[in-house]
Amino acid sequence: MSSRGLGHWFDRFIPAALHIPPQEWFRAAIGALLALVAAGSACSYLFGSAAALHLMAPLAASTVLLFAVHSGALSQPWPLLASYVCAAAVGISLHHWFGPGLFVASAALLLVILLMCLLRCLHPPGAALAVSLALADPSLAAMGGV
């Protein structure tokens, strides 16, 4: 393969430029930061710092969708709220019935995707929350965090 052909091949991996002005990048980043701090503080207050730290990754992913891709279908209020309710119900139930484990986390992912599709509330961070709750440490469950 010539160097020119190889260069074109590598160019396919580069995504198209964002059609978002740099001022919006800053607004999205600050909004996501403030939302994550607020959500993390509320979780910490309600469930303790260990539970809050366990939930930060799905919350961070949601803030990216809400603030950087706010007009997307996955960023609307119904998918956000309903997916978290579905994820909590599935993740906590499976953790309670079967304990933490790879199979339980995989089953939580399968079930929450099916439930979110059925309810038209697909939100990828919701799936991450279900897996996170299914894998929760037993000491976290004993605290009442999950």
Secondary structure by P-SEA (a helix, b strand, c coil): ccaaaaaaaaaaaccccccccaaaaaaaaaaaaaaaaaaaaaaaacccaaaaaaaaaaaaaaaaaaccccccccccaaaaaaaaaaaaaaaaaaaaaccccaaaaaaaaaaaaaaaaaaccccaaaaaaaaaaaaccaaaaaaccc
